[in-house]
Amino acid sequence: MEFLLELLGELLIQIVVECLVELGIHSIGEPLRKPPNPWIAAIGYALFGAIVGGLSLLVFPHNLMPEAWRIANIVLTPLAAGLAMMAMGRWRARRGDTRLRIDRFGYGYLFALALALVRYQFGS
């Protein structure tokens, strides 16, 4: 039971942070309608995820999971966060809102994976 709560905690941290980032991107994204190269965008989301992962260590310096489950977290949490961002993108599309790249599974997954890897590598 404790493992499930810790996994849920890590998932919530990543999803909440990613949603806040997505909100910030939407707020500045309107003037930038011309989409960049998808490979450059992927690198940008990975770098942005790594930066946010580093910043999250300032607020949450300790990993919520025991060492044995941290690798599973690297695999499962980005998948769940990518699915959540994909669902948010579909919700935005149904409302007629603009979808940004992070509203797609691959970019959401990449952002969350970079965040999780930084937290894994540098978290105590």
Secondary structure, 3 states (H helix, E strand, C coil): CHHHHHHHHHHHHHHHHHHHHHHHHHHHHCCCCCCCCHHHHHHHHHHHHHHHHHHHHHHCCCCCCCHHHHHHHHHHHHHHHHHHHHHHHHHHHHHCCCCCHHHCHHHHHHHHHHHHHHHHHHCC
